[in-house]
Each structure stands twice: as structure tokens, then as C-alpha cells.
Amino acid sequence: MAIPDTYRAALIAPTRSPRFKIEWMDKYENVTKEITGDLISGSINASRKNGIRRTCQLNLNNKNGLYIPDRNGIIWLDKKFKLYTGLLIGGVEYFNEQGVFNLGNPILSGYKSQRTIQIEAYDNFSTLNGQIAGTLDVDYVIPSGTSINNAVKAIFTAAGVIKSPVITPNSETTPYTLTKKAGESFESLLLELADIISYEIYFDTDGRPRFHPESDKTSVASVWDFSEDEVTFMGSDHNYDMLSVKNYIVVIGDNINGDLATGTAQDTNIFSPTSVARIGKKVKVIEDSNIYSDSLAQQRANYELKKAIQIYENVDFKCMPVDALREGDVVTIYNPDNGLNREKFLIETINLNLDYKGEQTINATKVYAQIT
């Protein structure tokens, strides 16, 4: 996500004026109340994975009793909220969406010195996995040959998801009849459909579901350039997971009328530090009966190879909050004493502290050239 120049300048200014906003919502995501002054502390965690991507923990001032759980209040089983972080710039408040969240278990604390409420909350996938809602009360069957995109849309509709999903077009169909029993979840259906065609599936910071293939990050511009010389960067741990590297992936799918679906991908990039020519063949074999064609097997092999070589090099680093960053963004890091020389890294996880002197912890994997 591109960061506007005005906001970028404010993030690296000698002083900041952070702002936080919560829009309390009903179950249909209609805003019922907006509050900007009650946050004492908290954190947001985001992870680039299928399913729940965002969680948060908030500690709010409850001196006026506003947050006492009540079916007619803003804290109840069917309530949600949208969280924003931002800065005051030239007298104007600028905010970044951080997600639509569903309430977990609140804890009220009442002492003479302070009355507070602690809230844990989860993004909208929690309404699909049985945590908040989403448990199937009857068997759910998707016949063989069903359009995968149509099946995904139908599941979101059946689960009562408010916003229409953003789905990348494809012509893939289910290779078998997919059945989930009563007591399982809508999430289990969606994750299996995503696995069949190696798609990502999650809710974005606006609370909207998304279903799309993983994009090639090699040509994507860096959103932020971290450096020893710039004010936000605080230091890094540079990790090399050499034992997990696999540079030759074989995918074996289903046997359809005597024809076995297969796909193979290997790191042949002459500039890659993990190429087969450089370090020899390190094989990983994946057997998945859900894959029914050579094209899907090849797609899966390419997808798994990207992950298998990126495990090789990753960075954990700390910085002053750059709250416009998202999981899946590309950044560069210049920390030469730690072997980092402005290479591109893909953000995997973010932990953002929500206080006025907070810091941000990020894990990112190195972006390698596209594998063909």
C-alpha cells in the first residue's frame, strides 16, 4: 500500500502526535458510536496467512461505565468495531484502517485509581471458524464440478458476511465432492477451496473478504526503505533457516483414469543463492489428492517453491510505528553490519503497540526472483 508523502513526512518527523479512533458497530457493521479518547494501551497483530489475519488487544478507560457489557450497549456478543491509527498533521487528523474486529472475552477492572476494560478481538474470519460464529448446523455439500469462485461466494453468503467478496476470476472447478459435517465450520470449506488452487483467502482492513492468487513481488516497489540512517529503524535479527530450504518441488495429485496429475518446480535462477546448480537438489514431495490436473499441480509446485526458498532468509526487526504498513507489503532494509543491503523483503507478520511511545515488530522474508 503506497504511503502518501504528507503522512510519510510526519512519520519521520522529530515529534509525532499519534491519534487513535474506534468506530463501534452493530452486527451489520453500521457505525453506532465513534470514540477517540479512551485508549490507554493495546496492540494489533497481523499475519500473512489464510484465515484470521488480524487480532487486537485493547485497554480502554471505563471511568464513565460506557463499556460495561449490556445487550443494548456497545459491548455485547453481536457487536463489532473498526480500529484506526493515525497522526495529527497540521491540525488535521489522518487515519489508517487497521481492521474490523469481533469482540472476544472482555475483562472489567474497577479500582479507586482507575476503571478499565480489557478487550481481545478478532477479524471477521472469526465469524466463520466457530470462534464467534460459523459452526455448521447441517452438512454442507459442494458437488464435484462446481465453480470454485461461485462456491466461495455462496459460502460467504450462507455465513452472513456483510460485504461482497473481492475475487480474482478463474475457471477452476471442484475436482471432487466436498463435504463438511455439522459441527465443522464455514472456514474449513473456504480453506480447502483455497488450497485446491493455491489462493489466498482473508478479510482486509475494511472487513471485506478477498480471494486471489499470490502475486509476484519481485517487480513490486518498496513501500518503505528502512535504514540505519533513518529515524524509524531500531535494529534487526537476520535469520538463516538453512535446514528448511527445498529447491526442487514435486507435486503428485490424483490419478484420473490412469493419468497421474504431476508438477515439478526447481530453482534454476543463476543469481539465486539457493539454486540447484549452486547447492544441489534438495527435494520436497507433496502428495495431494485434491489436485486433479497437471496445470494445478504445476501451479502448486511453483507456489510451494516460492515458500520453500524464502524460508531460507528472514528478518525480525523493530522500528518506530509505521502504521500504514500491511502484511504482504514489500520493504527494503539497509543494515550492512547485519548483512542487509537494501534487498527486498516481504512482510509476514506485524505487531504494532498502541501507545504514544510504542514500537513495531516486523518479521519479513526475503523476496527472490520469480521462479519459472
Stockholm file with secondary structure:
# STOCKHOLM 1.0

chainA/1-372         MAIPDTYRAALIAPTRSPRFKIEWMDKYENVTKEITGDLISGSINASRKNGIRRTCQLNLNNKNGLYIPDRNGIIWLDKKFKLYTGLLIGGVEYFNEQGVFNLGNPILSGYKSQRTIQIEAYDNFSTLNGQIAGTLDVDYVIPSGTSINNAVKAIFTAAGVIKSPVITPNSETTPYTLTKKAGESFESLLLELADIISYEIYFDTDGRPRFHPESDKTSVASVWDFSEDEVTFMGSDHNYDMLSVKNYIVVIGDNINGDLATGTAQDTNIFSPTSVARIGKKVKVIEDSNIYSDSLAQQRANYELKKAIQIYENVDFKCMPVDALREGDVVTIYNPDNGLNREKFLIETINLNLDYKGEQTINATKVYAQIT
#=GR chainA/1-372 SS CCCCHHHHHHHTSSSCCEEEEEEEECTTCCEEEEECSCEEEEEEEEESSSSCCEEEEEEEECTTSTTSCCTTSSSSTTCEEEEEEEEEETTEEEEEEEEEEEECCCEEEECSSCEEEEEEEECGGGGTSSSSSCBCSSCEEECTTCBHHHHHHHHHHHTTCSSCCEECCCCCBCSSCEEECTTSBHHHHHHHHHHHHTEEEEECTTSCEEEEECCCCTTSCCSEEEETTSTTEEEEEEEECGGGCCCEEEEEEEEETTEEEEEEEECCCTTCTTCHHHHCCCEEEEECTTCCSHHHHHHHHHHHHHHHHHTTEEEEEEESCCTTCCTTCEEEEEEGGGTEEEEEEEEEEEEEECSTTCCEEEEEEECCCCCC
#=GC SS_cons         CCCCHHHHHHHTSSSCCEEEEEEEECTTCCEEEEECSCEEEEEEEEESSSSCCEEEEEEEECTTSTTSCCTTSSSSTTCEEEEEEEEEETTEEEEEEEEEEEECCCEEEECSSCEEEEEEEECGGGGTSSSSSCBCSSCEEECTTCBHHHHHHHHHHHTTCSSCCEECCCCCBCSSCEEECTTSBHHHHHHHHHHHHTEEEEECTTSCEEEEECCCCTTSCCSEEEETTSTTEEEEEEEECGGGCCCEEEEEEEEETTEEEEEEEECCCTTCTTCHHHHCCCEEEEECTTCCSHHHHHHHHHHHHHHHHHTTEEEEEEESCCTTCCTTCEEEEEEGGGTEEEEEEEEEEEEEECSTTCCEEEEEEECCCCCC
//
